[in-house]
Amino acid sequence: MPVTASVCLAACAALLGPVTAAGPAGAAGPRQPGYAVTPLKLPVRAGGRDCTLDADLYRPTGVDAAHPAPAVVTTNGFGGSKSDGSTDAIARAFASRGYVALAYSGLGFGRTGCPISLDDPRIDGRAASQILDFLAGQRAAKNGVRVDFVTKDGPRDPRAGMFGGSYGGAIQLATASADERLDALVPLITWHDLTYALAPDNADRTSGVAGPAPGAYKHQWTNGFYLIGEAQGLLHPRLDPSRGGGAGCVHFVAQACELKKRLNSGRYPSAPTEAALDYARSVSPSSYLATVRTPTLLVQGQADTLFNLNEAAATFETLRAQGTDTAMIWQSWGHSGGMTDPAPGELDLGKGNFETSYVGRRTLAWFGRYLRREWDTDTGPAFAYYRDWAARGPAYAASEVYPVGIPRRLYLSGDGKLVDNPADVATGSRHYRNWRVASSHSESSLAALTKLPNPKPYDTRGTYLDWTSEPVRGRPVDVVGAPRATLRVHSPDAERTQRSDDAADRLLLFLKLYDVAPNGGKTLVHRLVAPVRVPDVTREFTVDLPAIVHRFAPGHRLRLVMAASDTAYFGNRGSKQVTVRSSRAETGTLDLPVVGEGLEGLDDDLP
């Protein structure tokens, strides 16, 4: 992706944390003690290097050795720092509510040493573990500051939680995997598996979130973040020499640099590609969640094409299955929209509206129970999701079970219709052929963060197929969860190349779900796309689309699109014709998780 220096700098300014603070953090709510802020330089050993963490310690008025308080640790999103307007806003918010807060710049960011290592539990997690030693009074900062005012559950065990988003979310899970002393986590809009986040394959998933093959490379997101990381020297002159990277990168560890090079090459032979993806998995929660026992409140954004809802769902299901206390919230905003201007009633970190937002109240309850040990505190339902159509009453619905909804099956008819009765499937076949350049557009990935233009989604005739339902009649159709398609395609061109050792020779296609209004206007739901590296064009395969929370109103129609390409992703190698045949005996299906009144487990009456 050609990203100019100006775009990079704009992205750097925008990606300073889980959100860019809209203004000074307010101390809304009943608890508003003052606090003192002490700058710290914390020496740590991480990844075989000696590094210094740049941190600020927030001590509430009245907190001392005789009156200790639990601590909340927070760190920046990718490209940010301890004082980026968001990370420090989080620290102020918790300090104003009586928690000792510590905000630090993550490894490779701000004035902290060491190269960027992608929240590696063996590096970033170990570094954060040494912060817990500091909070327990077991080690001092370089200026001699030592803490004796954090609540402790043992001589070396501070009562501490973590809060933060995106890059500042995954570090929480990485730290918990490296150090069991953490007591509570609230990671927002973060990843489960970087192989899925950077090169998603939505075909034939058996567990977790990723399919079996390297999928379609998200070159816009990946190269944008790469340039943000490499630009740290421009943003912060005279950096610590320990920040030096490897494998040709200025500020990334060698393995992260090799991963980016492999993805950018567009060539994916099995051995080197698997080595690169193994590294991506090793810095992903998917590889170490078995060691995470800390109570975790997951918050994921619906408007997010970087880390979609499927990522949080996979983490939630893994933690729940192993008995870790966990809950999940699907809020409205994510990397692709709403971060700087959340919907009314949503958590706005720039305003510090914890008491007056649903996610904020859930966060305070989570920390109240697990940090303050207020055991009678109701921490809320197992699963809750924001509904942008709820003009009256609560915006969130909730359930004690996940997934929710009842599958509603639609059939792909040969005449381009989506029908709900297999007897209505028309016999027919249709085909498309990809161009050498992308002919469909879903998004300009960094647009929401950089304020750059983001053209409307489009598809080019002859390079896609679509199937459209009849207008919704009667009650609306509310979809909550991940739609699943079962498909079979025919492509002699792909069949000739799919046994190659290079995964890039296999067929790529892109599924997406539109909402078509009565006037013909169409909306690609949250601009989400499901890339598919078809494992074998001679057999049937399944596709898990990104999860959504969306109402198809009466009069609106559902449209499933299968496109040959997308501007946000690397595409097919060579030109391949794809044919989809339909008959009553052989047809594709689309299963929608539909919720509504009277479905078991749903509750609109939220705290």
Secondary structure as UniProt FT lines:
FT   HELIX           5..14
FT   STRAND          35..46
FT   TURN            47..48
FT   STRAND          49..60
FT   TURN            61..62
FT   TURN            65..66
FT   STRAND          71..75
FT   TURN            78..79
FT   TURN            82..83
FT   HELIX           87..95
FT   TURN            96..98
FT   STRAND          100..104
FT   TURN            107..108
FT   TURN            110..111
FT   TURN            118..119
FT   TURN            121..123
FT   HELIX           124..135
FT   TURN            136..137
FT   TURN            142..143
FT   STRAND          152..154
FT   TURN            155..156
FT   STRAND          157..158
FT   STRAND          160..165
FT   HELIX           167..178
FT   TURN            180..181
FT   STRAND          184..188
FT   HELIX           194..198
FT   HELIX           219..230
FT   HELIX           232..235
FT   HELIX           241..243
FT   TURN            247..248
FT   HELIX           254..265
FT   HELIX           270..282
FT   HELIX           285..288
FT   HELIX           289..291
FT   STRAND          296..301
FT   HELIX           309..321
FT   TURN            322..323
FT   STRAND          326..331
FT   TURN            335..336
FT   TURN            344..345
FT   TURN            349..352
FT   TURN            355..356
FT   HELIX           358..370
FT   TURN            375..376
FT   STRAND          383..386
FT   TURN            388..389
FT   STRAND          396..399
FT   STRAND          406..412
FT   TURN            414..415
FT   STRAND          417..419
FT   HELIX           422..424
FT   STRAND          428..433
FT   STRAND          440..441
FT   TURN            445..446
FT   HELIX           447..450
FT   STRAND          458..459
FT   TURN            461..462
FT   STRAND          464..469
FT   STRAND          477..481
FT   STRAND          484..487
FT   HELIX           492..497
FT   TURN            498..499
FT   HELIX           503..505
FT   STRAND          508..516
FT   TURN            518..519
FT   STRAND          522..524
FT   HELIX           525..527
FT   STRAND          530..533
FT   TURN            537..538
FT   STRAND          541..544
FT   STRAND          548..552
FT   TURN            554..555
FT   STRAND          557..563
FT   TURN            567..568
FT   STRAND          577..582
FT   STRAND          589..595
FT   TURN            597..598
FT   TURN            600..601
FT   STRAND          602..603
//
